[in-house]
Amino acid sequence: MRPFEGIRIIDITHVLAGPFAAYQLALLGADVIKVEPPDEPDQSRDSGPDLALNRANMGSYFLTQGANKRAITLDLKQEAGREVLRKLVAGADVLVENFRPGAFEALGLGWEALSALNPRLIYCSMSAFGQSGPRGVQTAYDHVIQATSGIMAATGTPEVNPIKFGAPAIDYATGTMGAFALSAALFQRERTGRGQRIDLAMLDVALMMQASHVTAYLASGKAAKPNGNKHAQATNSAYPTKAGLVMLGASNLRQQRRLWAALGRPDMAKETNEQRLADRDREEAVLAEIMLTRTADEWEEYLQARHVPAARVRRMEEALADPHLESRGVVHRFPEGAPGVPQPFGVPVAAFTLAHGGPRVDSPPPMLGADTDAVLGELGYTPAQIAGLRAQKAV
């Protein structure tokens, strides 16, 4: 039995962060019902490099966090659509939404209204800046939060900055934090019997992603600087090699002693981190010369065999081809494709395993509204009533 079997989640989110939070719980057994407007699907369905998939409303951004969910369409601007949602909420455990703060309240679907229907409901609102504060009404995406939070200013090189991350990391970090918050609220409800309101902001998550930088600034007044591939310690930085770039990770004193011994320069080892900082430029010059004597692959093999963290800098396709990832089960593959997706594809699963009842993919990402009739039938709607809802475009 997986942790969230028997838990029903109403997922009224779009793009990446919100859908990813619900996806993580779906992998762990939750019955996730994804709700989308019939004429304005989740933006992620039309996002990704494969234009044919985008046109089919099965873009790769949607595929990333769509598995294990059932999909229905509801027009929440119509009372008939809102009434369906209320019936769903009455028997649900969780509702997750990531629309502009105040939007659901204006529809009569806010926390107070829905918790009155279901006092055990956990209502999670995910937004750019949170449900309160001077910026609460503002909207943003991952890259806008990167700009707002200081992450961009600390990324890049001294010559080329600010730079945003190459991946929408804040979106996925927010989704992961959302899954954590939902798990905590569900566990708390087991003890109290009460529902919960969760207010999760992308900006707050972006600060958590810089936690040590935040603390350092508040303690010393020194803000993080864009150092590119260089670290405060020379033995913990990237260097060109005979072929490729190698990232050294000799971070602590013990590791840097191992590194210098492996390189035949035990005289360069330091006794304190302050000594390493004081001699950084000379260490960098010595390492730069030595690293050119082998390829990055050779250095990775040689140093890892001596318990010194090091890796050749890889492209995405190289990382995914690593047999180690296959052994971890991090990616679930659909070798025959799926409805709406004619080609084979794979999706990330979860970043952990459990000894039993762990995360797994059971069903492919659903096409738009694929489960509308089935879910409405579960709520007691007759075929004639469902046809009527379709006629008025409420579903």
N, C-alpha and C positions, 0 to 999 in steps of 0.2 A: 504494500500500500504506500502510495506516495503522500507527501505531507499535506497537500491541499485537495485531495480527492474529497468530493462532497461539497466543496466551496464553489459558489457561483459568483462570477465577476462580470459586471456590466462595463464594458470597455467603450467609452465614448471619447476616444482620443484619436489624434491624427499626427502625422509626420513620424517622428522617431522616438522621443523620450517616453511619452505616455504609452504607446503601443509596446515598447520594449519592456516596460514595467509589468504590464499584464502578461506578456509573452513568457517572462521568467516564471510566473506563477502557473501559467498554463503547462509549461514543461514539467512542473511538479504536481500535475494532476487536476488543477482547477478547471472548472467548466467556464470558459471565457466566451462571452457573447459580444462580438464586436458590432457596434451600432454606427451606421453611416447614413447620411442623407441620400435619398435615392438619386438626386440630380447633381450632387456635389460630393463625390467619394473622397475618402482619405487622400490627401495630397500625395502621400507616398506611393499610391498606386500608379501615379503618372510620373514617377521619378526613378531615374537610373539610366545607365548608358545604352541599354537595349531599347530602341524606340518601338519595336514591335511589341515587346512586353508592356511598355507604357501605354500603347494604344489599346491593349487588351485589359487595361486596369490591373495589371499584375506586374508592375515595375519592381525592379530588384530591391528598392528601398522597402517596399511593402513585404516582399517575400522574406526579408530579413527577420521580421518579427510577427509574421502572420500565421505560422504553423500552430496546430493544436487549438485553433479558435473556430467558432462558428460565426458566420457573418449574416447580419440582417440589415435591412434598410428601414429607417423611420424618418419621417419629416417632423422634427420636433417643433416646427413653427405652426403646425396644425394641432388642434386639440386632440384629434383622433390619434395622432402619433404620440403625443404626450401621454395619453391615456394608456397606450400600449406600454410605454416606458414605466409608468407607475405600477402596472401589473407585474412587470419584470422585477422592479425594485422590491415589491412586496415579498418576493420569495428569494431575493438575492442576499449575498453576504457583503459584497463590495461594489461600489460604483467609482469608476475613475474617469475624470474629465480633465481636459487641458485646454479649454477655451478661455477667452479673455475674461478676467475677473468681473463678475457681475452678470455675465451673459446668461448663465443658468438660473440665477435668481430672477432675472427679468422674465424668464419663461415659466416661473413658478416651480422650478426644478432644483432649487438650491438646497443646501444642507438642512435648514430648518424644516422646509416643506417635506422633504423625502424622509428625514429621520422621524417625522411624525407618523409617516406611514409604516416605517420599519425601524423601531428604536435600536435594533441590533446592527443596523447598517453602518458600514465603514465607508465614509465618503471622502475620496481623495481628490483634491484639486491641485493640478500641476500647472504652473505658469512661469513666465519669464522672471518676474520680480516678486511674486507672492501676492497674497490677497489683501495686503495692507501696505502702508508706507507711501511716501511721495511718488514712487515709481510704479505703484501697484497697477495702475491702469495702462501702463505701457506694454507693448508687445515686442517680441524678439525671437530670433532663431539662434542656433548654436553659435554661429560666427559673430553675431551681434553681442552675445553674452561674453564671448572671448574678448571682444573689444572693450566692453564695459568693465570687466572684472580685473583687468591688469595682466591676464595671461598672455595676450598678444604682445604687450610691451616687454615682457620678459622672455619672449621667444624670438629666435633668429640669432644673428651675429651682431657684434658691436657696430659693424658697417651696414648691415641690412636688417632692419627691424622697424616697426613691429611686424611679426609674421604670425598668421593663424596656423593652428594644427592642420595636418594633412587629412585627418579624419574628424568626423563630428563627435569628438570624444566627450564633450559636455552633455550632449544629448544622451549618449549611452550611459554615462556616469549618472545622469539624472534618472534614467530609467532603472538603473541598478539600485540607486538610493530609494527610488519609489518602491521597488520590490521589497527592500529591507523595511521601509516604513509600514507597508501593508502587512508584512509578516509579523512585525512587532505589534501592530494594532489587532491582528487576528489572535495572537497569543494573549494579549491583554484582555480581549473580550472573553476568552475562555475562563479568565479569573473573575471578571467583573460582570459579565453578561451585558455590558453596555457597548453601544456603537461608538464611533470615533470620527472626528473631522481631522483630516491631514491637509496641511498647507505646505506644499513643497515648491520651492523656487529654484530655477536654474542658476540664478546668480549666487544663491547660497551654496549650491553644489560646486560651482566654479571656485568659490573661496575654499571649500573643503579640499578641492584638488590642489590647492596651493597652501595647505595648512602650515607646513614648516616655513614657507616664505612669509606667510601672514604673521606667525609668531616671531620670526626673526625681525621683521620690520617693527612690530609693536614693542619689542624688547630693546632694539638698538637704533631704530630710525633708519636702518639701511635697507633699501628696497632691492629686490632681486634684479639682476642685470641680465641682458641677453648675451650669453656666452657661447652660443652655437654648440659645437661638438666638444667644447672644452669644459672641464670641471675645475673646481678649485684646486684639486690635486692632479698633477701631471700623469700619475699612474692610473688615473680614472677618466681617461679621455680617449678620443679617436685619433688615429694616425694613418696616413697613406702607407701602403706596403708595396712590394714588388708587383702585386696584382690585387686590387681591391682595397677597401678601407676596413681597418680593424678597430673595434671598440674595446678598450681595456677597462676592466672593472676592478682593479686592485684598490679597493676602497679603504679598508681598515689597515692598521699598522701591520698586522700579521700577514695580510695578503700582499702588501707592498714589499715586505721582506722576501716573501716567496718569489715575487716577480723579479726583483733585482738579482736574487740568487739564480733563478732560471736563466736570466740573461747574462750571467757571468759577471755581474757588477754588484756584488754584495757591499762594496764600499759606498754605494749610493743609498743604501737603506737608512731610514731615519728612525729615531727613537720616539719622536713626538710629532703630532700633526702640525704644530707650529713650525717645526723645522722643515717639514714638507712644504708648507706655504712659503717660507722664506727662500727656499731653494727651487721653487717651481720652474722658473725660466731655464735653469741649467738642466733640471730633470727632463723637461720637455725637449730640449735640444738633443740630449743623449738618446732619449727614446725615439725621437724622429729619425735619427740616423740608424739605430738598430732595427727598427721596424721595416726599413727598406730592404733588409737582407733576406726576407722570406715573403711568401704570399700571405694574404689574409687567412686563407684556408689553412695553410701550414701553421700560422701562429695560433689560430683557434685550437687546432688539434694539440699542438705542443704545450700551450699554456694550460688548457683544460686538464690535460693529463697530469699537470703539476698543481692542480687545485687553485689555479689563478683564473678568475672570471674573465673571459674574453670571447668575442664573437665577430665573425665577418659580418659587415653590414649587408643585409639582404633586401631584395625587392619582395613585394607581396607574393608574387607567383612562386618565388623560391621558398619563402616561409611556408606556404600552403603545401608545397611538394615534400616538405620534410616528413619522413616516416614517423617521427616522434609525434607529430600532431595527429596522425591517423591512429596511433596507439592510444591517444588520450580521449578519442571520441568527441573532440571539440566541435567537429563539423558533422552534421547529418546530411547525407546525400540522397537525392531523389533520382536514381539512375534512369527512370522511365519518364521523367518530367512529372507534370501534374495537370489537372484541369486548368486550361488557360495558359499553361506553360509547356510548349511542345518539346523543349530541349531538356536534357539532364541539368540539374543544378544542385547546389548544396547551400545550407544555411548554418550559421553558428548556433550552438546549443547553449550550454552554460559553462561557466569557468570553474566548475567543481564537480566532483562525483561523490556519491554516497555509497556506503557498503551495500545498502538495499533501498529500494524505493526511490531511486535518484531521478534526475531530470532526463526526459527522453521525448523525442518527437513521435507522435502517434498519427497525426494527419497532416496533409499538406496545407499551405495557406489557401483560404477559400476565395472563390470568385465573389464579386460584389453581390450581396444579398442572397448567397447560395442557400442559406438555411432559414430564410424568412418564414416560409410556409410551415416548416417543421416547428420552429420556436413558437409561432403564433398558435399552432395546433396544441402545443403543450400548455399554453395559457388558456385554452378552452375556446378559442375562436373556431367557428365552423368554416368550411370551404366557402360558403356564400358570404360570410362576413369578411373573410380574407379577400375575396374578389371585390367586395365593396370598398375595402381600404385601398386596394390597388387602383380601382376606378377613380378614386379621389386623390390618388398619388400621395397618400399618407404613408405608404410603404413602398 
